Every structure is written in C-alpha cells, then in structure tokens.
C-alpha cells in the first residue's frame, strides 16, 4: 500500500510539474525542432557549396589540360599560371575543397620549377586533407620537393610520414625513398636498417628487391672499408 501511495504521489508531482511548466517545455521543444531544421538546412547548403566548389576546381583543371598537346612549354606555363590564379580563392578554404585546390596548385608550381612554392602548397594540402588519401600523397611529394631543394633531412622526414600511412598506395616506394635519402645523407647504418625493414616487409615487391640490392652493396662497402 505504501509503495502504491508513493507511486501515486510521484505521478501527481510529475503531472503537476508538467502542468505548471507546459508552456516552457513546449517552447523548448519548438526551439529544438527549429535548431534541428536549421542544422539540416545548413548541412544541405554546405554540401551543395562543397560540391559546387569541387566542380569548379575540376573545371579549372579541365581548362588547363584541354587541347594542350600542341602547346609549347611557354604556352603551357601561361596556362599553369592562370590556373594558379583561378584556384587562389579555393585554396583558402578548409576541408577537401582547400586540400584539392592546394594540391593542384602544388602540382602546377612544381611543374614551373618553383619548388619552395610547391612546398607551401603541399604542406597546406596535408594540413587540410586530414585523414583522406591526399595527405600521404602530399607528404610523399613534399619529400620530392625537398630533394629538389637539397634539404635531405626534410625530404626523409616527409617520405617517412608517407610510408607510415596505411592509406598510402605506394608505401614500399616511400620506404625506399626514405632509405635512399638516408643513404645519400651519409648515414649508412640507418640506411641499412631502413632497407632491411623494407625488404623484410615486402620481399616480393620490386622496391623490396631493390632494397636487397642496396643492402648487398652497402654491406660490401662496409667490408671493403
């Protein structure tokens, strides 16, 4: 009986609370519905904007390459410069739009042999790409740019970032590039370790086999010395 009375009392209190605060609760419910509707609308607008921006970037890329087979290098460079200018607004954006625009700018500045500029664009690509496939690709290409600038320590660091990414399609290549740059820096012991790790992980891959040949050569040099 006591439990029944207690339940009735609790129910009465709840009903009384709802009755007294029904206007406030109704207002809160309406506010939540409005917020949800606004979120859905904003998400839809953002998605549409993103798709529109990506389509415009692809249009710039198409204009760059369309009917370009007959162009000489100076004409191609003029197109590249125009494309970089047209991509500037998109490169400032975040997310995949900014990553895609910066990546294209990086490719174009590399083709123009402006390696410092390419580094800047690839770094922005990696930062904005997050966990997408573009990040490790940008790291690998950063390694290539730094080699062109004879900054071997930076090149090795970025090759390693690419090699450590599970989403990168060219991990063995990145691992070999890392080992090769370490070797070029004069650190034979670390290069031997890197080549050994590559060969042990990918013995049947062409880059793994090439690593094996470098191991044989380096060990022979050590014996000769």
N, C-alpha and C positions, 0 to 999 in steps of 0.2 A: 504493500500500500504506500509505504514511504517513497519507494522508487517511482511509483506511478504519479504520486503527487509532485515529486521533484521534476519529473519529465514534463508534467503539465505546466509547472511554474516556469521552467526553461523555455517551453514553447510560447507561453504567454509573453515572457520578456522579449523573445525574438520577434514575435508579431508586433509587440508594442514599439520595439526599436524600428522595425521596417515601416510601420505606420507613421512614426514621427519623422523619419528621415527619407520618406519615399521620394520627395522632390529632389533632394540632394543625390540620392542613389540613381534616380532617373537621369539627372544631369550628368553624373559621372559615366553612366552607360552610354549616353549620347556622345559625350566627349571621346570615349574610347572608340566608338564606331567612326566618328569623324576622323580621328587620328589614323585608324586603320585604313579608311578610304583614301586619306591623303598619302599614306605610305604607298599604297598600291598605285596611285596615280603617279607619284614621284618616281617610283621604281620603273614604271612603264615608260615615262618620259626619258629617264636616264638611259634605259636600254635602247630606246629609239635613237637618242642622241649618239650613243656609243656606236650603234650600227651605222648611222649616217656618217659619223666621223671616219670610221674604218673604211667605208665605201669611198669616201673622198680621198683617203690616203691611197687606196688601190687605184683610183682614177689618176692620181699624180704619178704613180708607178707605171701605169699603162702608157700615159703620155710620154714618159721618159724613154720607154723601150719601143714604142710603136714606130714601125718603118725606120728603124735605126741601123739596119745592116749596111746601108750605103753611106752612112755618115763617117767623116774622118774624125780624128781624135779631138780636134778643136771644137767641132760641132757637138760631139758627144759631151765634152766638158761644159759647153754652154748649156746643154740640157740638164746636166747634173747640177750646175749652179742654180738654175731656175727651179729645179725640183726642191733643192735645199731651202730656198727662199719660200716656196709654197708650203713646205712642211713645217715652217717655223712655229706657227700658231698651234699646230697639233703636238709638236714636240714639248710644249709647255704643259700639256695636260697630263693627268695622272693615269694610272692603270694601264690596260692593254693598249689604249689609243696612244698614250705618250710613249709606251715601250716600242710599239710598232713604228711610230714616226721617227723616234730617235735611232732605231735600228737601221732604217732606210737611209737616214742622214749619215750614219756611221759608215755604211757601205759606200755611199757616194763620196764622202770626204776621203775614204781610203783609196778609192779609185783615182781621186785627184791628187794622191800622194800627200795629203795634209794629215799626217799621222797623229799629231797632237790633237787636232780637232776630232779625229776619229775616236781617239781615246775618250774624250769628253762625252761624245755621243754614246759610245758603247757602255761607259760607266752609268750614264743615265738610263740606258736600256735595262741593264742588270738591276738597277735600283727599282725601276717601275714595273719590271716584269714579274717580280715576286717569285712564286714557285712555278711559273709557266715555263714552257720549253725554251723561251727566248733567253732566259737568264744564263744557263750554262753555255749557250751558243755565244752570247755576248762575252762571257769570261774567256772562252777559247780565242775569240777574235781579238780581245784585249791583249792576250799573250802574243798574238801575231804582230799587233801594232807595236808593242813594247820591244819586240825583237827588231823591228824596223828602226826603232829609236835607240837600239843598242842598250836597252835597260833590261838586262838579263834577269836580274832579281825579281823585278816586277812581272816580267814575262813568265817566269817559273811559277810565281805565286798564282797567277791567273789560270795557267794551264792546270795547276793542281785543283783550283776551285771547280773547273770544268770536269776534271777527271773524277772528282769526289761526288759529282751529281749523278744520282741514279737515273734521272730522266734524260741525261745526255746520250745521244745515239752513237757518239764517237768516243766513248771512254777509252778504249785501247789507244787510239790515236793521240788523245790528250795526255795519257800516261807516258807515251813515248816522247811526245814533245817536251813534257816536263823533264824526263830523264835526259833528253838530248841537250836541253838548255843548261841543266845542272852540269853535264859533262863539259859543255862549252865554257862554263864558268871556271873550269879547272878543278872541280870537286869530284875526283874520280871515285872516292869511296862512297859518297852519297849517290852518285850516278849508278854505280854497281848495284847498290841497294834498290834503287828505283827500277832499273832494268830487270833485276831478279824478281821483284814483286809483279811486274808486268808479265814476264814470261810465265811465272807460276800461276797467275790468274787466267791468262789467255794463251796457253801453249800452242793452240792450233790456229790462232788468228795471225794474219800477216804481220801485224805490228808486234805481236808476241815473238814471232820467229825472227823479226828484225832485231828485237831486243836481245835475243840469244846471240846473234852475230856480234853485237856490240859488247856483250859480256865476254865473249871469247877474245875479242880484240883488246879490251881493257885489261883482262887478266894476263894476256900475253905481254902487254906493255909493262905491267907490274913486275912480271918475272924478268923481263929484259932490264928493268931498272935495278 
